């Protein structure tokens, strides 16, 4: 069985110069199988229904598409440009009510739609008109990612908020962590710190990487070392990057394959062999936590050893 993960809906508008209503807008999704492997180069029929007022409201427009996923498992369609089943897309009064997009996916291409999802089209997609749409070409990748984030909750492997999503807060599907698409060490490795003094960055839990990084930099000052490289980083419009804590780093490893594929697809690189966390070993000035990205083990390592660094940020 295959599953579909929506990553973009209703952002890139193509607008008729004689009307404020969009002629069509793009919709993209990534298809993965039950073992989380990308489903590539496969025909995946999709039915789109636009519902008015509520998630179970009146269908005002329906169409079908027969896209083929690409080498990264991505399918792309333009809503408003498919084979029409009912309704007139150009007659939809986008400003007159709330609208929801319902997707039905024939994941096995056997004439049976067996994966269904519905989400609201927020005001950003359908309130834009010709004047504002013309400015979309000038958006930075970070701003465009923020627009995408308004439409659907993030999924592991999405490029959002300046990086690749690798952890989602189980209590809040709109919050989580992203990592940069490249190592900050640029093909080499660096020490954890300048010296072996105690920094106080002892926390290991998810949510402690930022405070750990702040403590390390305050203790170590200037230099070329793991936490400082992350703290100094400005990337895709964001400057609040940090060195992940022990458990944050492990979440990145757990989703290594998905994150690595997404990093490469977005112009980045795969992972190296060993990565620093920001978690210092409590009571030991010489050691901090390193993780192997070859086989997943976390272990205590001498701070003056060298390893890779990949910065993360919270959203």
VOKE-509284 format. One line per field, with one value per residue: residue number from 1; residue in one letter; x, y, z of N, C-alpha, C in turn. Coordinates in steps of 0.1 Angstrom, whole numbers, padded with zeros to 4 digits, always signed. Each point is the difference from the previous one (the first is absolute). Last residue first. Layout:
BEGIN
n	c(NUM_...);
res	c(a_...);
npx	c(X_...);
npy	c(Y_...);
npz	c(Z_...);
capx	c(X_...);
capy	c(Y_...);
capz	c(Z_...);
cpx	c(X_...);
cpy	c(Y_...);
cpz	c(Z_...);
! end
This chain:
BEGIN
n	c(315_314_313_312_311_310_309_308_307_306_305_304_303_302_301_300_299_298_297_296_295_294_293_292_291_290_289_288_287_286_285_284_283_282_281_280_279_278_277_276_275_274_273_272_271_270_269_268_267_266_265_264_263_262_261_260_259_258_257_256_255_254_253_252_251_250_249_248_247_246_245_244_243_242_241_240_239_238_237_236_235_234_233_232_231_230_229_228_227_226_225_224_223_222_221_220_219_218_217_216_215_214_213_212_211_210_209_208_207_206_205_204_203_202_201_200_199_198_197_196_195_194_193_192_191_190_189_188_187_186_185_184_183_182_181_180_179_178_177_176_175_174_173_172_171_170_169_168_167_166_165_164_163_162_161_160_159_158_157_156_155_154_153_152_151_150_149_148_147_146_145_144_143_142_141_140_139_138_137_136_135_134_133_132_131_130_129_128_127_126_125_124_123_122_121_120_119_118_117_116_115_114_113_112_111_110_109_108_107_106_105_104_103_102_101_100_99_98_97_96_95_94_93_92_91_90_89_88_87_86_85_84_83_82_81_80_79_78_77_76_75_74_73_72_71_70_69_68_67_66_65_64_63_62_61_60_59_58_57_56_55_54_53_52_51_50_49_48_47_46_45_44_43_42_41_40_39_38_37_36_35_34_33_32_31_30_29_28_27_26_25_24_23_22_21_20_19_18_17_16_15_14_13_12_11_10_9_8_7_6_5_4_3_2_1);
res	c(x_x_x_x_x_x_x_x_x_x_x_x_x_x_x_x_x_x_x_x_x_x_x_x_x_x_x_x_x_x_x_x_x_x_x_x_x_x_x_x_x_x_x_x_x_x_x_x_x_x_x_x_x_x_x_x_x_x_x_x_x_x_x_x_x_x_x_x_x_x_x_x_x_x_x_x_x_x_x_x_x_x_x_x_x_x_x_x_x_x_x_x_x_x_x_x_x_x_x_x_x_x_x_x_x_x_x_x_x_x_x_x_x_x_x_x_x_x_x_x_x_x_x_x_x_x_x_x_x_x_x_x_x_x_x_x_x_x_x_x_x_x_x_x_x_x_x_x_x_x_x_x_x_x_x_x_x_x_x_x_x_x_x_x_x_x_x_x_x_x_x_x_x_x_x_x_x_x_x_x_x_x_x_x_x_x_x_x_x_x_x_x_x_x_x_x_x_x_x_x_x_x_x_x_x_x_x_x_x_x_x_x_x_x_x_x_x_x_x_x_x_x_x_x_x_x_x_x_x_x_x_x_x_x_x_x_x_x_x_x_x_x_x_x_x_x_x_x_x_x_x_x_x_x_x_x_x_x_x_x_x_x_x_x_x_x_x_x_x_x_x_x_x_x_x_x_x_x_x_x_x_x_x_x_x_x_x_x_x_x_x_x_x_x_x_x_x_x_x_x_x_x_x_x_x_x_x_x_x_x_x_x_x_x_x);
npx	c(+0108_+0059_+0052_+0056_+0051_+0046_+0054_+0045_+0047_+0048_+0029_+0005_-0030_-0009_-0038_-0043_-0045_-0042_-0018_-0014_+0021_+0023_+0007_+0017_+0011_+0015_+0007_+0036_+0045_+0037_-0010_-0035_-0040_-0042_+0000_-0019_-0026_-0014_+0012_+0025_+0017_+0020_+0004_-0021_-0041_-0023_-0014_-0026_-0038_-0046_-0007_+0028_-0016_-0034_+0013_+0016_-0031_-0021_+0025_+0008_-0025_+0013_+0035_-0010_-0013_+0034_+0017_-0022_+0010_+0039_+0004_+0011_+0016_-0016_-0025_-0024_-0004_-0026_-0010_+0025_+0042_+0044_+0033_+0029_-0004_+0018_+0047_+0017_+0000_+0036_+0048_+0041_+0004_-0010_-0026_-0012_-0038_-0042_-0017_-0023_-0045_-0035_-0015_-0032_-0045_-0024_-0014_-0037_-0042_-0004_+0036_+0040_+0035_+0036_+0035_+0034_+0050_+0055_+0050_+0037_+0009_-0015_-0043_-0019_+0028_+0004_+0002_-0012_-0026_-0032_-0025_-0046_-0036_-0046_-0045_-0024_-0037_-0046_-0046_-0050_-0059_-0047_-0028_-0004_+0006_+0037_+0042_+0038_+0048_+0029_+0001_+0029_+0010_-0013_-0049_-0019_-0003_-0009_+0000_-0032_-0042_-0039_-0047_-0028_-0006_+0034_+0046_+0018_+0018_+0043_+0035_+0013_+0031_+0046_+0023_-0006_-0027_-0017_-0034_-0045_-0028_-0039_-0043_-0026_-0029_-0040_-0026_-0013_-0023_-0002_+0037_+0005_-0031_-0008_-0018_-0006_-0005_-0004_+0006_+0005_+0009_-0012_-0026_+0000_+0013_+0046_+0046_+0017_-0012_-0038_-0025_-0025_-0010_-0021_-0004_-0028_-0019_-0033_-0022_-0005_+0039_+0010_-0032_-0006_-0002_+0033_+0001_-0041_-0031_+0004_+0029_+0050_+0055_+0042_+0020_-0010_+0033_+0047_+0044_+0041_+0032_+0044_+0038_+0046_+0009_-0047_-0056_-0046_-0056_-0051_-0052_-0053_-0045_-0043_-0031_-0031_-0022_-0015_+0013_+0029_+0034_-0018_-0012_+0002_+0034_+0027_+0031_+0031_+0031_+0039_+0039_+0048_+0047_+0055_+0050_+0015_-0008_+0025_+0003_-0016_-0028_-0042_+0003_-0001_-0002_-0009_-0019_-0025_-0027_-0016_-0035_-0034_-0025_-0011_-0022_-0009_+0000_+0017_+0044_+0008_+0030_+0026_+0028_+0020_-0010_-0027_+0017_+0042_+0018_-0023_-0002_-0018_+0004_-0006_+0003);
npy	c(+0255_-0005_-0018_-0018_-0021_-0031_-0022_-0039_-0015_-0009_+0006_+0015_-0009_-0052_-0038_-0039_-0020_-0025_-0026_-0015_-0015_+0030_+0045_+0013_+0034_+0027_+0032_+0016_+0012_+0015_+0015_-0023_-0001_-0002_+0003_+0025_+0016_+0015_-0032_-0023_-0038_-0036_-0019_+0030_+0017_+0024_+0043_+0043_+0020_-0018_-0047_-0022_-0003_-0033_-0044_-0009_-0005_-0042_-0035_+0002_-0001_-0012_+0030_+0041_+0001_+0001_+0041_+0022_-0013_+0018_+0052_+0039_+0049_+0046_+0049_+0042_+0034_+0002_+0005_-0030_-0006_+0015_-0010_-0004_-0034_-0043_-0007_-0004_-0042_-0031_+0021_+0037_+0052_+0037_-0004_-0030_-0002_+0013_-0028_-0039_+0004_+0003_-0040_-0027_+0011_-0014_-0046_-0025_-0023_-0053_-0024_-0002_+0034_+0025_+0043_+0028_+0006_-0017_-0009_-0009_+0026_+0022_-0026_-0037_-0012_-0012_-0014_-0002_+0012_+0036_+0012_+0003_-0032_-0005_+0010_+0016_-0007_+0001_-0008_+0012_+0010_-0001_-0036_-0012_-0032_-0029_+0021_-0007_-0004_+0003_+0038_+0037_+0053_+0047_+0004_-0039_-0046_-0054_-0044_-0017_+0030_+0043_+0028_+0033_+0044_+0035_-0004_+0014_+0043_+0007_-0009_+0034_+0031_-0012_+0002_+0047_+0035_+0023_-0014_+0011_+0039_+0004_-0008_+0034_+0024_-0022_-0023_-0027_-0025_-0048_-0025_+0009_-0009_-0052_-0052_-0050_-0055_-0059_-0054_-0058_-0050_-0036_-0005_-0028_-0017_-0013_+0019_+0009_+0035_+0037_+0043_+0050_+0050_+0052_+0054_+0048_+0054_+0047_+0047_+0037_+0011_-0026_-0017_-0027_-0012_-0021_-0048_-0033_-0050_-0054_-0032_+0009_-0002_+0032_+0043_+0022_-0012_-0026_-0035_-0041_-0038_-0031_-0031_-0001_-0005_+0012_-0007_+0007_+0012_+0013_+0024_+0027_+0029_+0036_+0039_+0018_-0026_+0003_-0011_-0015_+0023_+0051_+0040_-0016_-0031_-0029_-0043_-0038_-0048_-0034_-0043_-0020_-0028_-0002_+0008_-0001_+0000_-0004_-0017_-0017_-0039_-0007_+0030_+0049_+0051_+0056_+0049_+0051_+0041_+0053_+0034_+0034_+0036_+0043_+0049_+0046_+0020_+0009_-0020_-0051_-0036_-0041_-0019_-0030_-0020_-0043_-0044_-0039_-0039_-0053_-0055_-0055_-0057_-0057_-0058);
npz	c(+0146_+0005_-0015_-0012_-0023_-0004_-0003_+0009_+0022_+0035_+0051_+0044_+0037_+0013_+0007_+0009_-0023_-0032_-0048_-0047_-0045_-0031_+0017_+0053_+0042_+0050_+0048_+0039_+0037_+0031_+0047_+0036_+0027_-0030_-0054_-0044_-0047_-0046_-0045_-0045_-0038_-0043_-0045_-0042_-0034_-0044_-0031_-0030_-0026_-0001_-0003_+0031_+0044_+0009_+0008_+0044_+0035_+0004_+0019_+0048_+0045_+0044_+0015_+0019_+0045_+0032_+0015_+0035_+0044_+0021_-0010_-0037_-0020_-0025_-0024_-0017_-0037_-0054_-0048_-0029_+0026_+0035_+0046_+0041_+0034_-0011_+0004_+0044_+0023_-0009_-0007_-0006_+0023_+0045_+0044_+0040_+0031_-0017_-0033_+0015_+0015_-0032_-0020_+0023_-0002_-0038_-0003_+0023_-0013_-0001_+0030_+0030_+0035_+0022_-0002_+0024_-0004_+0011_-0020_-0033_-0049_-0040_-0020_-0023_-0046_-0053_-0058_-0057_-0039_+0011_+0043_+0013_-0026_-0027_-0007_+0049_+0037_+0036_+0034_+0027_-0001_-0013_+0019_+0053_+0035_-0012_-0028_-0037_-0033_-0037_-0046_-0028_-0013_+0003_+0005_-0028_-0034_+0011_+0022_+0038_+0008_+0013_-0005_-0031_-0019_+0011_-0011_-0042_-0002_+0015_-0030_-0029_+0015_-0002_-0041_-0023_-0033_-0040_-0031_+0010_-0011_-0028_+0020_+0019_-0028_-0017_+0038_+0050_+0034_+0006_+0024_+0048_+0036_+0012_-0005_+0022_+0000_-0004_-0023_-0013_-0029_-0029_-0052_-0048_-0044_-0005_+0014_+0045_+0031_-0003_+0026_+0014_+0028_+0012_+0021_+0015_+0016_+0016_-0014_-0031_-0031_-0040_-0039_-0049_-0048_-0030_-0003_-0007_+0004_+0002_-0020_-0027_-0008_+0010_+0019_+0041_+0037_-0009_+0014_+0013_+0032_+0019_+0013_-0018_-0047_-0021_-0010_-0027_-0012_-0012_+0016_+0007_+0025_+0020_+0032_+0031_+0046_+0053_+0051_+0040_+0023_-0001_-0027_-0052_-0034_-0043_-0021_-0031_-0011_-0025_-0016_-0015_-0024_+0003_+0011_+0049_+0056_+0051_+0051_+0044_+0011_-0022_-0044_-0026_-0027_-0003_-0023_-0018_-0031_-0021_-0027_-0035_-0018_+0033_+0012_-0009_-0052_-0045_-0008_+0019_+0027_+0030_+0047_+0044_+0042_+0014_+0018_+0015_+0021_+0012_-0003_-0005_-0007_-0012_+0000);
capx	c(-0010_-0014_-0008_-0015_-0008_-0012_-0010_-0009_-0012_-0007_-0001_+0010_-0004_+0008_+0012_+0007_+0010_+0004_+0004_-0009_-0008_+0001_-0011_+0004_-0008_+0001_-0007_-0013_-0009_+0006_+0004_+0012_+0010_+0000_-0001_+0012_-0001_+0004_-0012_+0000_-0006_-0002_+0001_+0013_+0006_-0003_+0009_+0010_+0013_+0000_-0010_+0006_+0012_-0005_-0006_+0011_+0006_-0009_-0001_+0012_-0006_-0011_+0005_+0005_-0012_-0005_+0009_-0003_-0012_+0002_+0003_-0010_+0005_+0007_+0004_-0002_+0013_-0001_-0007_-0014_-0003_-0012_-0006_+0003_-0005_-0015_-0004_+0002_-0011_-0013_-0004_-0007_+0007_+0004_+0003_+0011_+0012_+0003_+0006_+0013_+0010_+0002_+0009_+0014_+0006_+0003_+0012_+0011_-0004_-0004_-0014_+0000_-0013_-0001_-0010_-0013_-0008_-0014_-0007_-0007_+0008_+0014_+0002_-0012_-0001_+0005_-0005_+0010_+0009_+0004_+0015_+0006_+0007_+0014_+0001_+0006_+0014_+0006_+0014_+0010_+0013_+0005_+0004_-0003_-0011_-0012_-0004_-0012_-0007_+0004_-0007_-0007_+0008_+0014_+0007_-0007_+0009_-0004_+0006_+0015_+0003_+0012_+0010_-0001_-0011_-0013_-0002_-0004_-0013_-0009_-0002_-0009_-0014_-0005_-0004_+0012_+0001_+0010_+0013_+0004_+0012_+0011_+0006_+0009_+0011_+0011_-0005_+0010_-0002_-0010_-0001_+0012_-0002_+0001_+0008_-0005_+0006_-0006_+0004_-0007_+0006_+0000_+0006_-0007_-0014_-0009_-0003_+0005_+0015_+0000_+0011_-0002_+0007_-0001_+0004_+0009_+0000_+0012_-0002_-0014_-0001_+0010_+0001_+0000_-0012_+0001_+0011_+0008_+0003_-0012_-0011_-0011_-0012_-0002_+0004_-0006_-0014_-0006_-0011_-0004_-0009_-0008_-0013_-0001_+0010_+0013_+0010_+0010_+0014_+0008_+0013_+0009_+0008_+0007_+0008_-0002_+0011_-0005_-0010_-0010_+0008_+0005_-0005_-0004_-0012_+0000_-0013_-0001_-0013_-0004_-0012_-0008_-0013_-0012_-0003_+0006_-0006_-0006_+0008_+0005_+0012_-0003_-0007_+0009_-0006_+0009_+0000_+0011_-0001_+0007_+0011_+0004_-0003_+0011_+0000_+0007_-0008_-0013_+0002_-0004_-0012_+0001_-0012_+0005_+0009_-0006_-0014_-0002_+0010_-0002_+0003_+0003_-0006_+0007_-0008);
capy	c(+0009_-0004_+0011_-0002_+0010_+0005_+0009_+0009_-0007_+0007_-0008_+0005_+0012_+0011_+0003_+0011_-0003_+0012_+0000_+0006_-0010_-0013_-0001_-0006_-0011_-0001_-0011_+0003_-0008_-0004_+0012_-0003_-0004_+0006_-0010_-0003_-0005_+0011_+0006_+0005_+0013_+0002_-0012_-0006_+0001_-0011_-0012_-0002_+0005_+0015_+0005_-0001_+0009_+0014_+0001_+0000_+0013_+0010_-0002_+0003_+0003_-0009_-0013_+0003_+0000_-0014_-0006_+0006_-0006_-0014_-0008_-0008_-0014_-0005_-0014_-0006_+0001_-0002_+0010_+0001_-0009_+0006_-0003_+0011_+0013_+0000_+0000_+0013_+0008_-0004_-0012_-0009_-0012_-0001_+0012_-0002_-0005_+0010_+0012_-0003_-0002_+0013_+0007_-0005_+0005_+0014_+0003_+0006_+0014_+0008_-0002_-0009_-0005_-0014_-0004_-0001_+0010_-0003_+0005_-0010_-0006_+0005_+0013_+0004_-0004_+0010_-0002_-0004_-0010_+0001_-0002_+0014_+0001_-0003_-0010_+0005_+0001_-0002_+0003_-0011_+0003_+0011_-0004_+0011_+0008_-0009_-0001_+0008_-0004_-0013_-0004_-0013_-0013_+0002_+0008_+0011_+0012_+0013_+0001_-0003_-0014_-0005_-0003_-0013_-0008_+0004_-0005_-0014_+0000_+0004_-0011_-0009_+0005_-0001_-0014_-0008_-0006_+0006_-0003_-0013_+0002_+0004_-0012_-0007_+0009_+0002_+0003_+0006_+0015_+0005_-0004_+0004_+0012_+0013_+0010_+0013_+0011_+0013_+0010_+0012_+0009_-0006_+0011_+0001_+0005_-0011_+0001_-0011_-0002_-0014_-0006_-0015_-0008_-0014_-0009_-0012_-0011_-0009_-0011_-0001_+0009_-0003_+0013_-0001_+0006_+0015_+0005_+0009_+0013_+0009_-0009_+0005_-0005_-0015_-0004_+0009_+0000_+0013_+0003_+0014_+0002_+0012_-0004_+0003_-0008_+0001_+0005_-0010_+0004_-0012_+0001_-0011_-0003_-0013_-0003_+0010_-0001_-0003_+0009_-0010_-0011_-0009_+0003_+0013_+0000_+0013_+0006_+0012_+0007_+0008_+0009_+0001_+0007_-0008_-0003_+0008_-0007_+0008_+0001_+0014_+0000_-0003_-0012_-0010_-0013_-0010_-0010_-0010_-0009_-0013_+0001_-0013_-0010_-0008_-0014_-0001_-0004_+0007_+0015_+0007_+0008_+0006_+0004_+0007_+0012_+0013_+0001_+0014_+0010_+0012_+0011_+0013_+0011_+0012_+0012);
capz	c(-0006_+0004_+0006_+0000_+0008_-0008_+0007_-0008_-0006_-0010_-0013_-0009_-0006_+0005_-0008_+0005_+0009_+0006_+0014_+0010_+0007_-0007_-0010_-0013_-0005_-0014_-0007_-0004_-0009_-0012_-0008_-0007_+0010_+0013_+0011_+0007_+0014_+0009_+0007_+0014_+0003_+0015_+0008_+0002_+0013_+0009_+0000_+0011_-0003_+0002_-0009_-0013_-0001_-0001_-0013_-0010_+0000_-0005_-0014_-0008_-0013_-0002_-0005_-0014_-0009_-0002_-0010_-0012_-0005_-0002_+0012_+0006_+0000_+0011_-0001_+0013_+0007_+0015_+0007_-0005_-0012_-0005_-0013_-0009_+0006_-0001_-0014_-0006_+0005_-0005_+0007_-0010_-0005_-0014_-0007_-0008_+0007_+0010_-0006_-0006_+0011_+0007_-0009_+0001_+0012_-0001_-0008_+0008_+0004_-0011_-0005_-0012_-0003_+0004_-0010_+0006_-0006_+0001_+0012_+0008_+0010_+0000_+0007_+0007_+0014_+0010_+0013_+0010_-0004_-0015_+0000_+0001_+0012_-0001_-0011_-0013_-0001_-0013_-0002_-0001_+0006_-0007_-0014_-0008_+0006_+0000_+0013_+0002_+0012_+0005_+0012_-0002_+0000_-0002_+0011_+0006_+0001_-0006_-0013_+0000_+0000_-0006_+0010_+0006_-0007_+0003_+0013_-0001_-0006_+0010_+0009_-0007_+0001_+0014_+0003_+0003_+0014_+0007_-0006_+0005_+0009_-0007_-0006_+0010_+0004_-0010_-0013_-0008_+0001_-0009_-0014_-0009_-0007_+0008_-0007_-0004_+0008_-0002_+0010_+0000_+0010_+0013_+0008_+0013_-0001_-0003_-0014_-0008_+0002_-0004_-0007_+0001_-0009_+0003_-0011_+0004_-0009_+0002_+0010_+0006_+0012_+0010_+0006_+0015_+0006_-0001_+0009_-0009_+0004_+0003_+0003_+0009_-0007_-0003_-0013_-0009_+0003_+0001_-0009_-0001_-0010_+0000_+0006_+0014_+0006_-0005_+0010_+0003_+0000_-0001_-0007_+0001_-0012_+0001_-0012_-0010_-0010_-0013_-0007_-0007_-0004_+0010_+0014_+0005_+0008_+0008_+0002_+0008_-0002_+0011_-0002_+0012_-0003_+0000_-0014_-0010_-0011_-0011_-0012_-0001_+0007_+0014_+0003_+0006_+0002_+0000_+0011_-0001_+0011_+0000_+0010_+0005_-0010_-0006_+0004_+0013_+0011_-0001_+0002_-0012_+0000_-0013_-0008_-0013_+0002_-0002_-0006_-0005_+0004_-0007_+0009_-0006_+0007_-0001_+0000);
cpx	c(-0013_-0010_-0014_-0006_-0015_-0009_-0011_-0009_-0007_-0012_-0008_+0002_+0010_-0003_+0008_+0013_+0007_+0010_+0004_+0004_-0008_-0008_+0001_-0013_+0005_-0008_+0002_-0005_-0013_-0009_+0005_+0004_+0013_+0011_+0001_-0003_+0013_+0000_+0005_-0015_+0001_-0004_-0004_-0001_+0014_+0008_-0005_+0008_+0010_+0014_-0001_-0010_+0006_+0011_-0006_-0005_+0011_+0006_-0010_-0003_+0011_-0007_-0012_+0005_+0004_-0012_-0005_+0008_-0005_-0013_+0001_+0004_-0010_+0005_+0008_+0003_+0000_+0014_-0002_-0008_-0014_-0003_-0012_-0007_+0002_-0006_-0015_-0004_+0001_-0011_-0015_-0003_-0007_+0007_+0003_+0004_+0012_+0013_+0004_+0007_+0014_+0010_+0004_+0009_+0014_+0006_+0003_+0012_+0012_-0005_-0002_-0014_+0001_-0014_-0003_-0011_-0014_-0009_-0014_-0006_-0009_+0009_+0015_+0001_-0013_-0002_+0006_-0006_+0012_+0010_+0005_+0015_+0007_+0006_+0015_+0001_+0004_+0015_+0003_+0014_+0010_+0014_+0006_+0005_-0005_-0012_-0013_-0005_-0012_-0007_+0004_-0006_-0010_+0008_+0015_+0008_-0009_+0012_-0004_+0005_+0015_+0001_+0012_+0010_-0002_-0011_-0014_-0005_-0005_-0014_-0010_-0002_-0010_-0014_-0006_-0005_+0013_+0002_+0011_+0014_+0005_+0013_+0012_+0006_+0009_+0012_+0011_-0006_+0011_-0003_-0010_-0002_+0011_-0001_-0001_+0010_-0006_+0007_-0007_+0005_-0007_+0008_+0000_+0008_-0007_-0014_-0009_-0004_+0005_+0014_-0002_+0010_-0003_+0008_+0000_+0003_+0010_-0001_+0013_-0002_-0013_-0002_+0010_+0003_+0000_-0011_+0000_+0010_+0009_+0005_-0013_-0011_-0012_-0012_-0002_+0004_-0007_-0015_-0004_-0012_-0004_-0010_-0010_-0013_+0001_+0010_+0014_+0010_+0009_+0015_+0007_+0013_+0009_+0008_+0007_+0008_-0003_+0012_-0003_-0010_-0009_+0007_+0006_-0004_-0002_-0014_+0002_-0014_+0000_-0013_-0005_-0012_-0009_-0012_-0012_-0005_+0004_-0005_-0007_+0010_+0008_+0013_+0000_-0008_+0010_-0006_+0011_-0001_+0011_-0002_+0006_+0011_+0002_-0006_+0011_-0001_+0008_-0009_-0013_+0001_-0003_-0013_+0004_-0012_+0003_+0009_-0004_-0014_-0003_+0011_-0001_+0002_+0005_-0007_+0009);
cpy	c(-0003_+0009_-0005_+0013_-0004_+0008_+0003_+0008_+0010_-0008_+0008_-0010_+0005_+0013_+0012_+0001_+0012_-0004_+0014_+0001_+0005_-0011_-0012_+0000_-0004_-0011_+0002_-0011_+0007_-0006_-0004_+0011_-0004_-0005_+0007_-0011_-0004_-0004_+0012_+0003_+0004_+0015_+0002_-0011_-0006_+0002_-0010_-0013_-0002_+0006_+0015_+0006_+0001_+0010_+0014_+0001_+0001_+0014_+0010_-0002_+0003_+0002_-0010_-0014_+0003_+0000_-0014_-0006_+0006_-0007_-0015_-0007_-0009_-0014_-0003_-0015_-0006_+0000_-0002_+0010_+0001_-0007_+0008_-0001_+0012_+0013_+0001_+0001_+0014_+0009_-0002_-0013_-0007_-0013_-0002_+0012_+0000_-0005_+0010_+0012_-0002_-0001_+0014_+0008_-0006_+0005_+0015_+0004_+0007_+0014_+0008_-0001_-0009_-0006_-0015_-0005_+0001_+0011_-0004_+0005_-0010_-0008_+0004_+0013_+0005_-0006_+0010_-0002_-0004_-0010_-0001_-0002_+0014_+0000_-0004_-0011_+0006_+0001_-0002_+0006_-0011_+0005_+0012_-0002_+0012_+0008_-0008_-0003_+0009_-0005_-0014_-0004_-0011_-0013_+0000_+0008_+0011_+0010_+0012_+0000_-0002_-0016_-0006_-0002_-0013_-0010_+0005_-0005_-0015_+0000_+0003_-0012_-0009_+0006_-0001_-0014_-0008_-0005_+0005_-0004_-0013_+0001_+0004_-0012_-0007_+0008_+0004_+0003_+0007_+0015_+0008_-0005_+0003_+0012_+0013_+0008_+0013_+0010_+0013_+0010_+0014_+0008_-0005_+0010_+0001_+0005_-0011_+0000_-0012_-0005_-0014_-0006_-0014_-0008_-0014_-0008_-0011_-0011_-0006_-0010_-0001_+0008_-0002_+0013_+0000_+0007_+0015_+0007_+0008_+0013_+0008_-0010_+0003_-0003_-0014_-0004_+0011_-0001_+0015_+0002_+0015_+0000_+0012_-0003_+0002_-0008_+0000_+0005_-0013_+0003_-0014_+0003_-0012_-0002_-0013_-0003_+0010_+0000_-0004_+0008_-0011_-0012_-0009_+0000_+0014_+0001_+0012_+0005_+0012_+0007_+0007_+0009_-0001_+0009_-0009_-0005_+0008_-0009_+0009_+0002_+0013_-0001_-0003_-0012_-0009_-0013_-0010_-0009_-0010_-0008_-0014_+0002_-0014_-0010_-0008_-0015_-0001_-0003_+0008_+0015_+0006_+0008_+0005_+0002_+0007_+0012_+0014_+0000_+0014_+0010_+0013_+0010_+0013_+0011_+0012);
cpz	c(+0007_-0007_+0003_+0005_-0001_+0009_-0010_+0008_-0009_-0006_-0010_-0012_-0011_-0008_+0006_-0008_+0005_+0011_+0005_+0014_+0012_+0006_-0009_-0009_-0013_-0005_-0015_-0009_-0003_-0011_-0014_-0010_-0007_+0009_+0013_+0010_+0006_+0015_+0008_+0004_+0014_+0002_+0015_+0010_+0000_+0013_+0010_-0002_+0010_-0001_+0000_-0010_-0014_-0001_-0003_-0014_-0010_+0000_-0006_-0015_-0011_-0014_-0003_-0006_-0014_-0009_-0004_-0012_-0013_-0007_-0003_+0013_+0007_-0002_+0012_+0000_+0014_+0006_+0015_+0007_-0004_-0013_-0003_-0013_-0010_+0005_-0002_-0015_-0007_+0004_-0003_+0007_-0010_-0003_-0014_-0008_-0009_+0008_+0010_-0005_-0005_+0011_+0006_-0009_+0002_+0013_-0001_-0009_+0008_+0006_-0012_-0007_-0013_-0005_+0002_-0009_+0007_-0005_+0000_+0012_+0008_+0010_-0002_+0007_+0006_+0014_+0010_+0013_+0009_-0004_-0014_+0000_+0001_+0014_-0002_-0010_-0013_+0001_-0015_-0002_-0001_+0005_-0008_-0014_-0008_+0007_+0001_+0014_+0001_+0013_+0004_+0014_-0002_-0001_-0001_+0010_+0004_+0000_-0008_-0014_+0001_+0001_-0006_+0011_+0007_-0004_+0005_+0014_-0001_-0005_+0011_+0009_-0007_+0001_+0014_+0003_+0001_+0014_+0008_-0005_+0005_+0008_-0008_-0006_+0010_+0005_-0009_-0014_-0009_+0001_-0008_-0014_-0010_-0009_+0008_-0008_-0005_+0009_-0004_+0010_-0002_+0011_+0015_+0008_+0013_-0001_-0004_-0014_-0008_+0001_-0003_-0010_+0001_-0011_+0005_-0013_+0005_-0010_+0002_+0011_+0007_+0013_+0012_+0006_+0015_+0007_+0000_+0009_-0011_+0004_+0002_+0001_+0009_-0008_-0003_-0015_-0008_+0001_+0002_-0009_+0000_-0011_-0001_+0007_+0015_+0007_-0006_+0010_+0002_+0000_+0001_-0007_+0003_-0013_+0003_-0013_-0011_-0010_-0014_-0008_-0007_-0006_+0011_+0014_+0006_+0007_+0008_+0000_+0010_-0004_+0012_-0002_+0012_-0003_-0002_-0014_-0013_-0011_-0010_-0011_-0001_+0008_+0015_+0002_+0005_+0003_-0002_+0012_-0002_+0013_+0001_+0011_+0005_-0011_-0006_+0004_+0013_+0012_-0001_+0002_-0013_-0002_-0014_-0009_-0013_+0003_-0001_-0006_-0005_+0005_-0007_+0011_-0006_+0008_+0000);
! end
